[in-house]
């Protein structure tokens, strides 16, 4: 097999086209930015006689040129992604083959966007996201990684090789290198090169996304449940409860995060069981949250409440005990026969420390929002109706605080992804051969100045996911401010 | 004001005590101590030998007492054989032990690093000086950069300039140090790309910082914090620009640049001040990552070495310093906020 170049034979005429489009886009954007620095744009004005006066002038022309070049760029990029399906293997180089591997993601992404845009008026805040370019771009990046993770992690589709197997002769090979010993039925190239243990960088990156997409949102949800369960009463009752909880939250926040990780995620610490005990406490909060939530709602219907709460405690308790009790840690009391799952080595510790670091910030946000909202009239009305305090907190205040919380949730998933990467970067928690992005960056950085690809690929992957989440949060904030 | 300061100070002291106790507790748990003992007397020893070594070296006492000793409020431990004191916490240079003496961090006795074989206070002092140099340049790049970005974006809300600068600041906040550092090294310092403008290592910058060896670490830390401060500045600037007195100035016919520079800027910079001060704990994160990545042997590098090698006393010293730095910046930001903003009255 021949080595693949980045864009193959067809790149010879696609690359200049892309260069032209991007150069035009950059020039037009710079022009309109410079214009808006010098003077405020004059928008179209409606005149008293009912006609419109288009006085866009230079501003409008720069904008129009920018939009035209943006479309051209998008068109050329679409060609890069779609042409490979009509061409033989390798005709569009590495880019083309990557696009071919990602076919399931493209289909799923297209379906999601098509359906969402068609029905966007019926989808509430989610639908409004498709009115903002920034929000759509962010959503596209996030959903791209989610689909990649799902197809790679659950269906084993996208990756070309096994992320943990080294193939001989592929150590530190540059992107597009053919396998040294080509067998039939094995993918013939390392698309994004090999790392210093001769494993496929592309497959590791793709499988790494599954780890991130599993842990980051879940850890963020847990941090939110802890933060909400404590923040609501702290803001609502204020007083001594608030003083104590705020002091504890500030205590954790004043701790340098990396020091905390180093203290919590070392093997000696795992041996003493401190993270396991912390897990016992932290995982109680989701059960407590849902119990209080349903209890407050169903208190007028005692029988239903009994059934629902019993079901919650049995199911939640079972999950809780399976989650908390781990073989090989000091907290191992639950019989194996009833243990639904064992979280693989290190992940529970990583999970707990990430939740622990995030929860105080969420607590502070929820507390602040609660203090603000509890002075509203509808809260007073509910109090006059004789609703219980928890009902007011969970069914009156919390739904009205959802806007800022949703935005913060998106941002916080990004932050959690960064934290997971930090843990991997310092080689903490996850096993050293784990394909998650932080560990891969850590492994690749040793030869960074000679073979940058092994660290660059996961670094850019992480950057694009976090950027997507940030853009998504920005779009959501913008759209939610509009009503 | 005095009462406010006093209450803040008391809270700060309580926080510092609680945090140092947590660190003390976590670093002095049984497995870590066992590791220390084994590294001192050899890995193949029985549990009883480990136990007796720990007792002989003052690790046998209750946690709280040892914390007090470490702080310097409880007299240091002594170990006596046949009624004669042979070892103790406060052993002098000549080997003599002063039985009733206190020697903890309050007395300036920070202990001895087992990794570097030097006094902790010496290591911490030297690494702090190095990190101080790094932080100075980070601040010199980050603060003006962020303020300019934020003010430019916020002066005309919703314009092209605003939108593009806001996207830039989102991009920088989405790039953690270990990503931007890796990208910078790969682009500007690797043989693969071939630019080789800067050095991929900052080890030589410890003695002699030049543009070549210091640009990349400084830029890496500055970029991550810059976006956040710029966004805060933008928010505060847009708020000021919609204020009544700005409209009055415009109606009076004051030119736009003059409005921005004379009327809006000063009020718009109050909020970013607190944000900049509160960035310190985050910057500490960045420092640890960047110093590890660029092999710059400052405070963050020392933290990683201490934590990775189970060097208990050094780790405690490093934590004390970082906790104090974080708390002090919080205090300064509170005071500064009150001082800068006359509308706030502290009750």
Interface residues (C-beta under 8 A of the other chain):
Chain A: X29 X32 X33 X35 X36 X37 X40 X41 X63 X134 X247 X250 X251 X253 X254 X255 X256 X257 X258 X259 X262 X263 X264 X266 X268 X269 X271 X272 X274 X414 X418 X421 X422 X425 X426 X438 X441 X444 X445 X448 X449 X450 X451 X452 X453 X455 X456 X459 X460 X462 X463 X466 X467 X469 X470 X471 X474
Chain B: X11 X14 X15 X18 X19 X22 X23 X26 X27 X29 X30 X31 X32 X35 X152 X156 X159 X160 X161 X162 X164 X166 X167 X170 X171 X173 X174 X175 X176 X178 X179 X182 X183 X185 X186 X189 X190 X191 X192 X193 X200 X281 X284 X285 X288 X289 X292 X293 X300 X303 X304 X307 X308 X310 X315 X318 X319 X322 X323 X326 X327 X330
